[in-house]
Amino acid sequence: MFEKPEEARMTEEETAKYGREIDAKNALYENVVVEDSVNALSADEIPPPISEEEIKRRVGEQNYKNTKDSGVMNSINS
């Protein structure tokens, strides 16, 4: 796609070209049809909640402690 150093500014032509490329890329995904059966999980397919010990094992104990003790609200997408 577009390659330029981060601190460099784009020209008007580069900006327009970049915008057209992004629009074309997004258009590929706009009208995608996904069958309902592909995404739907039945109640018996939903995994049970994981334990705090399993969370510690997956993210690392220090990361778990830092997040738990920080008191900062995390991003919902993190």
Biotite code that builds the C-alpha atoms (Angstrom):
import biotite.structure as struc

atoms = struc.array([
    struc.Atom([0.000, 0.000, 0.000], chain_id="A", res_id=1, res_name="MET", atom_name="CA", element="C"),
    struc.Atom([1.361, 3.442, 0.872], chain_id="A", res_id=2, res_name="PHE", atom_name="CA", element="C"),
    struc.Atom([4.967, 3.588, 2.072], chain_id="A", res_id=3, res_name="GLU", atom_name="CA", element="C"),
    struc.Atom([6.376, 6.814, 3.487], chain_id="A", res_id=4, res_name="LYS", atom_name="CA", element="C"),
    struc.Atom([8.241, 7.735, 6.678], chain_id="A", res_id=5, res_name="PRO", atom_name="CA", element="C"),
    struc.Atom([5.837, 8.421, 9.523], chain_id="A", res_id=6, res_name="GLU", atom_name="CA", element="C"),
    struc.Atom([6.942, 12.028, 10.011], chain_id="A", res_id=7, res_name="GLU", atom_name="CA", element="C"),
    struc.Atom([6.595, 12.864, 6.285], chain_id="A", res_id=8, res_name="ALA", atom_name="CA", element="C"),
    struc.Atom([3.429, 14.567, 5.025], chain_id="A", res_id=9, res_name="ARG", atom_name="CA", element="C"),
    struc.Atom([1.446, 13.284, 2.071], chain_id="A", res_id=10, res_name="MET", atom_name="CA", element="C"),
    struc.Atom([0.764, 15.446, -0.931], chain_id="A", res_id=11, res_name="THR", atom_name="CA", element="C"),
    struc.Atom([-2.813, 16.053, -2.048], chain_id="A", res_id=12, res_name="GLU", atom_name="CA", element="C"),
    struc.Atom([-2.420, 13.479, -4.838], chain_id="A", res_id=13, res_name="GLU", atom_name="CA", element="C"),
    struc.Atom([-0.985, 10.885, -2.441], chain_id="A", res_id=14, res_name="GLU", atom_name="CA", element="C"),
    struc.Atom([-3.811, 11.492, -0.001], chain_id="A", res_id=15, res_name="THR", atom_name="CA", element="C"),
    struc.Atom([-6.432, 11.021, -2.729], chain_id="A", res_id=16, res_name="ALA", atom_name="CA", element="C"),
    struc.Atom([-4.745, 7.840, -3.987], chain_id="A", res_id=17, res_name="LYS", atom_name="CA", element="C"),
    struc.Atom([-4.488, 6.449, -0.459], chain_id="A", res_id=18, res_name="TYR", atom_name="CA", element="C"),
    struc.Atom([-8.165, 7.224, 0.184], chain_id="A", res_id=19, res_name="GLY", atom_name="CA", element="C"),
    struc.Atom([-9.221, 5.455, -3.016], chain_id="A", res_id=20, res_name="ARG", atom_name="CA", element="C"),
    struc.Atom([-7.163, 2.385, -2.052], chain_id="A", res_id=21, res_name="GLU", atom_name="CA", element="C"),
    struc.Atom([-8.745, 2.257, 1.409], chain_id="A", res_id=22, res_name="ILE", atom_name="CA", element="C"),
    struc.Atom([-12.245, 2.714, -0.053], chain_id="A", res_id=23, res_name="ASP", atom_name="CA", element="C"),
    struc.Atom([-11.644, -0.124, -2.515], chain_id="A", res_id=24, res_name="ALA", atom_name="CA", element="C"),
    struc.Atom([-10.370, -2.359, 0.268], chain_id="A", res_id=25, res_name="LYS", atom_name="CA", element="C"),
    struc.Atom([-13.386, -1.584, 2.466], chain_id="A", res_id=26, res_name="ASN", atom_name="CA", element="C"),
    struc.Atom([-15.802, -2.166, -0.431], chain_id="A", res_id=27, res_name="ALA", atom_name="CA", element="C"),
    struc.Atom([-14.604, -5.768, -0.622], chain_id="A", res_id=28, res_name="LEU", atom_name="CA", element="C"),
    struc.Atom([-16.027, -6.396, 2.849], chain_id="A", res_id=29, res_name="TYR", atom_name="CA", element="C"),
    struc.Atom([-19.213, -4.313, 2.740], chain_id="A", res_id=30, res_name="GLU", atom_name="CA", element="C"),
    struc.Atom([-21.540, -6.788, 1.069], chain_id="A", res_id=31, res_name="ASN", atom_name="CA", element="C"),
    struc.Atom([-20.132, -10.032, 2.405], chain_id="A", res_id=32, res_name="VAL", atom_name="CA", element="C"),
    struc.Atom([-22.925, -12.447, 3.261], chain_id="A", res_id=33, res_name="VAL", atom_name="CA", element="C"),
    struc.Atom([-22.285, -14.839, 6.118], chain_id="A", res_id=34, res_name="VAL", atom_name="CA", element="C"),
    struc.Atom([-24.689, -17.666, 6.746], chain_id="A", res_id=35, res_name="GLU", atom_name="CA", element="C"),
    struc.Atom([-26.324, -17.485, 10.187], chain_id="A", res_id=36, res_name="ASP", atom_name="CA", element="C"),
    struc.Atom([-25.442, -21.099, 10.868], chain_id="A", res_id=37, res_name="SER", atom_name="CA", element="C"),
    struc.Atom([-21.734, -20.319, 10.479], chain_id="A", res_id=38, res_name="VAL", atom_name="CA", element="C"),
    struc.Atom([-21.637, -17.827, 13.352], chain_id="A", res_id=39, res_name="ASN", atom_name="CA", element="C"),
    struc.Atom([-24.272, -19.246, 15.679], chain_id="A", res_id=40, res_name="ALA", atom_name="CA", element="C"),
    struc.Atom([-23.132, -21.420, 18.560], chain_id="A", res_id=41, res_name="LEU", atom_name="CA", element="C"),
    struc.Atom([-25.531, -23.663, 20.347], chain_id="A", res_id=42, res_name="SER", atom_name="CA", element="C"),
    struc.Atom([-25.684, -23.495, 24.139], chain_id="A", res_id=43, res_name="ALA", atom_name="CA", element="C"),
    struc.Atom([-23.698, -26.718, 24.501], chain_id="A", res_id=44, res_name="ASP", atom_name="CA", element="C"),
    struc.Atom([-20.893, -25.371, 22.256], chain_id="A", res_id=45, res_name="GLU", atom_name="CA", element="C"),
    struc.Atom([-20.187, -22.321, 24.434], chain_id="A", res_id=46, res_name="ILE", atom_name="CA", element="C"),
    struc.Atom([-17.128, -23.057, 26.554], chain_id="A", res_id=47, res_name="PRO", atom_name="CA", element="C"),
    struc.Atom([-17.407, -22.629, 30.319], chain_id="A", res_id=48, res_name="PRO", atom_name="CA", element="C"),
    struc.Atom([-15.775, -19.584, 31.937], chain_id="A", res_id=49, res_name="PRO", atom_name="CA", element="C"),
    struc.Atom([-12.091, -20.105, 32.678], chain_id="A", res_id=50, res_name="ILE", atom_name="CA", element="C"),
    struc.Atom([-10.681, -19.982, 36.189], chain_id="A", res_id=51, res_name="SER", atom_name="CA", element="C"),
    struc.Atom([-8.431, -17.254, 37.534], chain_id="A", res_id=52, res_name="GLU", atom_name="CA", element="C"),
    struc.Atom([-5.561, -19.760, 37.579], chain_id="A", res_id=53, res_name="GLU", atom_name="CA", element="C"),
    struc.Atom([-6.085, -20.450, 33.868], chain_id="A", res_id=54, res_name="GLU", atom_name="CA", element="C"),
    struc.Atom([-6.104, -16.706, 33.150], chain_id="A", res_id=55, res_name="ILE", atom_name="CA", element="C"),
    struc.Atom([-2.825, -16.306, 35.049], chain_id="A", res_id=56, res_name="LYS", atom_name="CA", element="C"),
    struc.Atom([-1.317, -19.180, 33.084], chain_id="A", res_id=57, res_name="ARG", atom_name="CA", element="C"),
    struc.Atom([-2.397, -17.702, 29.732], chain_id="A", res_id=58, res_name="ARG", atom_name="CA", element="C"),
    struc.Atom([-1.411, -14.059, 30.280], chain_id="A", res_id=59, res_name="VAL", atom_name="CA", element="C"),
    struc.Atom([1.424, -14.522, 32.732], chain_id="A", res_id=60, res_name="GLY", atom_name="CA", element="C"),
    struc.Atom([1.188, -14.053, 36.476], chain_id="A", res_id=61, res_name="GLU", atom_name="CA", element="C"),
    struc.Atom([2.867, -10.624, 36.545], chain_id="A", res_id=62, res_name="GLN", atom_name="CA", element="C"),
    struc.Atom([0.601, -9.264, 33.790], chain_id="A", res_id=63, res_name="ASN", atom_name="CA", element="C"),
    struc.Atom([-2.390, -10.593, 35.713], chain_id="A", res_id=64, res_name="TYR", atom_name="CA", element="C"),
    struc.Atom([-1.249, -8.900, 38.936], chain_id="A", res_id=65, res_name="LYS", atom_name="CA", element="C"),
    struc.Atom([-0.485, -5.599, 37.196], chain_id="A", res_id=66, res_name="ASN", atom_name="CA", element="C"),
    struc.Atom([-3.914, -5.494, 35.581], chain_id="A", res_id=67, res_name="THR", atom_name="CA", element="C"),
    struc.Atom([-5.783, -6.633, 38.674], chain_id="A", res_id=68, res_name="LYS", atom_name="CA", element="C"),
    struc.Atom([-4.053, -4.155, 41.026], chain_id="A", res_id=69, res_name="ASP", atom_name="CA", element="C"),
    struc.Atom([-3.838, -1.129, 38.729], chain_id="A", res_id=70, res_name="SER", atom_name="CA", element="C"),
    struc.Atom([-7.408, 0.080, 39.191], chain_id="A", res_id=71, res_name="GLY", atom_name="CA", element="C"),
    struc.Atom([-7.388, 1.436, 35.643], chain_id="A", res_id=72, res_name="VAL", atom_name="CA", element="C"),
    struc.Atom([-10.324, 0.571, 33.435], chain_id="A", res_id=73, res_name="MET", atom_name="CA", element="C"),
    struc.Atom([-9.055, -1.378, 30.409], chain_id="A", res_id=74, res_name="ASN", atom_name="CA", element="C"),
    struc.Atom([-10.245, -0.949, 26.864], chain_id="A", res_id=75, res_name="SER", atom_name="CA", element="C"),
    struc.Atom([-13.126, -3.235, 26.037], chain_id="A", res_id=76, res_name="ILE", atom_name="CA", element="C"),
    struc.Atom([-11.183, -4.453, 22.978], chain_id="A", res_id=77, res_name="ASN", atom_name="CA", element="C"),
    struc.Atom([-8.006, -5.296, 24.845], chain_id="A", res_id=78, res_name="SER", atom_name="CA", element="C"),
])
